[in-house]
Amino acid sequence: MIINTEIVDAYLNGEDMNKYSSLFIYKQADRNIFQEPIKDKAEVVSKIKDEILHHVNDFVPCNKRIWDTLFKDWQNDLDDIILDLVVGCKEPNDAFVLKDHNGRNHMIFDFMY
């Protein structure tokens, strides 16, 4: 799995988040779902980021035998998926999937809500 922490890292470093508001992650159909994130949540966001990274890096399905049977190439499929850890999505967009302009699959986790 490709893990993209650029946006959440920028937030944790106190950067201006508006520079990310035009990214495809925040543009859905005819609306923009970007919302300036709350500035005083860095400690909580950092803990959530660390926890997610720990679990993603060590991911093995609990029912691996079934996964292996149903999804023959699941590990290779996961290797092509991009996990975006972000802040700034309006509710209820805390977790969703999108394809980018190049057809790559993204799982987006927003830490604010």
DRENPA-3360 file (N, C-alpha, C; in nm, 2 decimals, always signed):
BEGIN
1 = MIINTEIV = +0.09/-0.12/+0.00/+0.00/+0.00/+0.00/+0.09/+0.12/+0.00 ~ +0.05/+0.22/-0.08/+0.12/+0.35/-0.09/+0.06/+0.44/+0.01 ~ +0.13/+0.49/+0.11/+0.08/+0.58/+0.21/+0.12/+0.72/+0.19 ~ +0.02/+0.81/+0.17/+0.05/+0.95/+0.15/+0.01/+1.03/+0.27 ~ +0.11/+1.08/+0.34/+0.08/+1.16/+0.46/+0.11/+1.31/+0.44 ~ +0.13/+1.35/+0.32/+0.16/+1.49/+0.29/+0.07/+1.59/+0.36 ~ -0.06/+1.57/+0.34/-0.16/+1.67/+0.39/-0.16/+1.67/+0.55 ~ -0.17/+1.55/+0.61/-0.17/+1.55/+0.75/-0.04/+1.60/+0.81;
9 = DAYLNGED = +0.07/+1.57/+0.75/+0.20/+1.62/+0.79/+0.21/+1.77/+0.79 ~ +0.15/+1.83/+0.68/+0.15/+1.97/+0.67/+0.07/+2.03/+0.78 ~ -0.04/+1.97/+0.81/-0.12/+2.02/+0.92/-0.05/+2.01/+1.05 ~ +0.02/+1.90/+1.08/+0.10/+1.88/+1.20/+0.21/+1.98/+1.21 ~ +0.26/+2.03/+1.10/+0.37/+2.12/+1.09/+0.32/+2.27/+1.09 ~ +0.19/+2.29/+1.11/+0.14/+2.42/+1.12/+0.13/+2.50/+0.99 ~ +0.13/+2.43/+0.88/+0.13/+2.49/+0.75/-0.01/+2.54/+0.71 ~ -0.02/+2.63/+0.62/-0.15/+2.68/+0.57/-0.21/+2.57/+0.49;
17 = MNKYSSLF = -0.33/+2.53/+0.53/-0.39/+2.41/+0.46/-0.47/+2.45/+0.34 ~ -0.50/+2.58/+0.32/-0.58/+2.63/+0.21/-0.51/+2.59/+0.07 ~ -0.37/+2.57/+0.08/-0.30/+2.54/-0.05/-0.34/+2.40/-0.10 ~ -0.41/+2.32/-0.02/-0.45/+2.19/-0.06/-0.59/+2.18/-0.10 ~ -0.67/+2.29/-0.09/-0.81/+2.29/-0.11/-0.85/+2.26/-0.25 ~ -0.76/+2.27/-0.35/-0.80/+2.25/-0.49/-0.76/+2.11/-0.53 ~ -0.71/+2.03/-0.44/-0.67/+1.89/-0.48/-0.80/+1.81/-0.51 ~ -0.79/+1.70/-0.60/-0.90/+1.62/-0.63/-0.97/+1.56/-0.51;
25 = IYKQADRN = -0.90/+1.53/-0.41/-0.95/+1.48/-0.29/-1.07/+1.56/-0.23 ~ -1.06/+1.69/-0.25/-1.16/+1.78/-0.19/-1.26/+1.83/-0.30 ~ -1.24/+1.79/-0.42/-1.34/+1.82/-0.53/-1.42/+1.70/-0.56 ~ -1.55/+1.70/-0.53/-1.63/+1.59/-0.56/-1.75/+1.64/-0.64 ~ -1.76/+1.59/-0.76/-1.87/+1.63/-0.85/-1.87/+1.78/-0.87 ~ -1.98/+1.84/-0.83/-1.99/+1.99/-0.84/-1.97/+2.06/-0.71 ~ -1.91/+2.00/-0.62/-1.88/+2.07/-0.49/-1.74/+2.05/-0.44 ~ -1.70/+2.14/-0.36/-1.57/+2.13/-0.29/-1.60/+2.10/-0.14;
33 = IFQEPIKD = -1.54/+1.99/-0.09/-1.56/+1.95/+0.04/-1.46/+2.00/+0.14 ~ -1.37/+2.09/+0.09/-1.26/+2.13/+0.18/-1.32/+2.23/+0.29 ~ -1.27/+2.21/+0.41/-1.31/+2.30/+0.52/-1.18/+2.32/+0.60 ~ -1.14/+2.44/+0.63/-1.02/+2.47/+0.71/-1.03/+2.39/+0.84 ~ -0.93/+2.31/+0.86/-0.93/+2.22/+0.98/-0.91/+2.30/+1.11 ~ -0.96/+2.25/+1.22/-0.94/+2.31/+1.35/-0.79/+2.30/+1.39 ~ -0.74/+2.41/+1.43/-0.59/+2.42/+1.45/-0.54/+2.36/+1.57 ~ -0.62/+2.34/+1.68/-0.57/+2.29/+1.81/-0.58/+2.14/+1.83;
41 = KAEVVSKI = -0.59/+2.07/+1.72/-0.61/+1.92/+1.73/-0.49/+1.84/+1.70 ~ -0.37/+1.91/+1.69/-0.25/+1.84/+1.64/-0.21/+1.72/+1.73 ~ -0.23/+1.72/+1.86/-0.19/+1.61/+1.94/-0.28/+1.49/+1.91 ~ -0.40/+1.51/+1.90/-0.50/+1.40/+1.87/-0.47/+1.35/+1.73 ~ -0.45/+1.44/+1.63/-0.43/+1.39/+1.49/-0.30/+1.31/+1.48 ~ -0.20/+1.35/+1.55/-0.07/+1.28/+1.55/-0.09/+1.14/+1.61 ~ -0.16/+1.13/+1.72/-0.19/+0.99/+1.77/-0.26/+0.90/+1.68 ~ -0.37/+0.96/+1.62/-0.45/+0.88/+1.52/-0.36/+0.84/+1.40;
49 = KDEILHHV = -0.28/+0.93/+1.35/-0.19/+0.90/+1.24/-0.10/+0.78/+1.28 ~ -0.03/+0.79/+1.39/+0.06/+0.69/+1.44/-0.01/+0.55/+1.45 ~ -0.13/+0.55/+1.50/-0.21/+0.43/+1.52/-0.25/+0.37/+1.38 ~ -0.29/+0.45/+1.29/-0.33/+0.40/+1.16/-0.21/+0.34/+1.09 ~ -0.10/+0.42/+1.09/+0.02/+0.37/+1.03/+0.07/+0.23/+1.09 ~ +0.06/+0.22/+1.22/+0.10/+0.10/+1.28/+0.02/-0.02/+1.23 ~ -0.11/+0.00/+1.22/-0.20/-0.11/+1.18/-0.19/-0.14/+1.03 ~ -0.17/-0.03/+0.95/-0.16/-0.05/+0.80/-0.03/-0.12/+0.77;
57 = NDFVPCNK = +0.07/-0.08/+0.83/+0.20/-0.14/+0.80/+0.21/-0.29/+0.84 ~ +0.13/-0.33/+0.94/+0.13/-0.47/+0.98/+0.01/-0.54/+0.94 ~ -0.06/-0.50/+0.84/-0.19/-0.55/+0.80/-0.18/-0.70/+0.75 ~ -0.26/-0.78/+0.82/-0.28/-0.92/+0.78/-0.43/-0.94/+0.81 ~ -0.51/-0.98/+0.71/-0.65/-1.01/+0.75/-0.67/-1.12/+0.85 ~ -0.76/-1.10/+0.94/-0.79/-1.20/+1.04/-0.83/-1.33/+0.98 ~ -0.90/-1.32/+0.87/-0.94/-1.44/+0.80/-0.86/-1.46/+0.67 ~ -0.73/-1.47/+0.69/-0.64/-1.47/+0.57/-0.67/-1.58/+0.48;
65 = RIWDTLFK = -0.70/-1.70/+0.53/-0.74/-1.82/+0.44/-0.85/-1.78/+0.35 ~ -0.95/-1.72/+0.40/-1.07/-1.68/+0.32/-1.03/-1.58/+0.22 ~ -0.96/-1.48/+0.26/-0.91/-1.37/+0.17/-0.83/-1.44/+0.05 ~ -0.74/-1.53/+0.09/-0.66/-1.60/-0.01/-0.75/-1.67/-0.11 ~ -0.86/-1.73/-0.06/-0.95/-1.80/-0.15/-1.03/-1.71/-0.24 ~ -1.09/-1.61/-0.18/-1.18/-1.52/-0.25/-1.10/-1.42/-0.34 ~ -0.99/-1.37/-0.29/-0.92/-1.26/-0.36/-0.78/-1.31/-0.39 ~ -0.76/-1.39/-0.49/-0.64/-1.46/-0.52/-0.51/-1.37/-0.52;
73 = DWQNDLDD = -0.53/-1.24/-0.56/-0.41/-1.15/-0.57/-0.43/-1.03/-0.48 ~ -0.49/-1.05/-0.36/-0.52/-0.94/-0.28/-0.40/-0.86/-0.23 ~ -0.29/-0.92/-0.21/-0.17/-0.85/-0.16/-0.12/-0.76/-0.27 ~ -0.12/-0.81/-0.39/-0.07/-0.72/-0.50/-0.17/-0.61/-0.53 ~ -0.30/-0.64/-0.51/-0.40/-0.53/-0.53/-0.38/-0.42/-0.43 ~ -0.35/-0.46/-0.30/-0.33/-0.36/-0.20/-0.21/-0.28/-0.23 ~ -0.11/-0.34/-0.29/+0.02/-0.27/-0.32/-0.01/-0.15/-0.41 ~ -0.11/-0.15/-0.49/-0.14/-0.05/-0.59/-0.24/+0.06/-0.53;
81 = IILDLVVG = -0.29/+0.04/-0.41/-0.39/+0.14/-0.36/-0.31/+0.24/-0.28 ~ -0.36/+0.36/-0.29/-0.30/+0.48/-0.22/-0.39/+0.51/-0.10 ~ -0.33/+0.51/+0.02/-0.40/+0.56/+0.14/-0.36/+0.70/+0.17 ~ -0.45/+0.79/+0.16/-0.43/+0.93/+0.19/-0.48/+0.97/+0.33 ~ -0.39/+1.01/+0.41/-0.42/+1.06/+0.55/-0.43/+1.21/+0.54 ~ -0.55/+1.26/+0.56/-0.58/+1.41/+0.54/-0.65/+1.47/+0.65 ~ -0.67/+1.60/+0.65/-0.75/+1.68/+0.73/-0.82/+1.78/+0.64 ~ -0.94/+1.83/+0.68/-1.00/+1.93/+0.61/-1.12/+1.89/+0.52;
89 = CKEPNDAF = -1.17/+1.77/+0.54/-1.29/+1.73/+0.46/-1.42/+1.77/+0.55 ~ -1.52/+1.82/+0.48/-1.64/+1.85/+0.55/-1.71/+1.72/+0.59 ~ -1.78/+1.73/+0.70/-1.86/+1.61/+0.74/-1.96/+1.58/+0.63 ~ -1.99/+1.46/+0.61/-1.96/+1.33/+0.68/-1.84/+1.26/+0.61 ~ -1.75/+1.33/+0.55/-1.65/+1.27/+0.47/-1.53/+1.23/+0.55 ~ -1.54/+1.14/+0.64/-1.43/+1.10/+0.72/-1.35/+0.99/+0.66 ~ -1.42/+0.91/+0.58/-1.35/+0.80/+0.51/-1.42/+0.77/+0.38 ~ -1.35/+0.77/+0.27/-1.42/+0.75/+0.14/-1.31/+0.70/+0.04;
97 = VLKDHNGR = -1.36/+0.66/-0.07/-1.26/+0.61/-0.18/-1.29/+0.70/-0.31 ~ -1.18/+0.72/-0.38/-1.19/+0.79/-0.51/-1.09/+0.73/-0.60 ~ -1.11/+0.76/-0.73/-1.01/+0.73/-0.83/-0.95/+0.87/-0.87 ~ -0.82/+0.88/-0.88/-0.76/+1.00/-0.92/-0.77/+1.02/-1.07 ~ -0.71/+1.12/-1.13/-0.72/+1.15/-1.27/-0.64/+1.05/-1.36 ~ -0.56/+0.97/-1.29/-0.48/+0.87/-1.36/-0.54/+0.73/-1.34 ~ -0.66/+0.72/-1.28/-0.73/+0.60/-1.26/-0.68/+0.52/-1.14 ~ -0.59/+0.57/-1.05/-0.55/+0.50/-0.93/-0.65/+0.51/-0.82;
105 = NHMIFDFM = -0.66/+0.40/-0.75/-0.76/+0.40/-0.64/-0.70/+0.46/-0.51 ~ -0.78/+0.55/-0.44/-0.73/+0.61/-0.32/-0.84/+0.58/-0.21 ~ -0.79/+0.55/-0.09/-0.87/+0.54/+0.03/-0.83/+0.67/+0.11 ~ -0.93/+0.75/+0.14/-0.90/+0.88/+0.21/-0.96/+0.87/+0.35 ~ -0.87/+0.89/+0.45/-0.91/+0.90/+0.59/-0.89/+1.04/+0.64 ~ -0.99/+1.11/+0.68/-0.98/+1.24/+0.73/-0.99/+1.23/+0.88 ~ -0.90/+1.30/+0.95/-0.88/+1.28/+1.10/-0.96/+1.38/+1.18 ~ -1.03/+1.47/+1.12/-1.09/+1.58/+1.20/-1.23/+1.54/+1.26;
113 = Y = -1.30/+1.46/+1.20/-1.44/+1.44/+1.24/-1.48/+1.30/+1.27;
% end
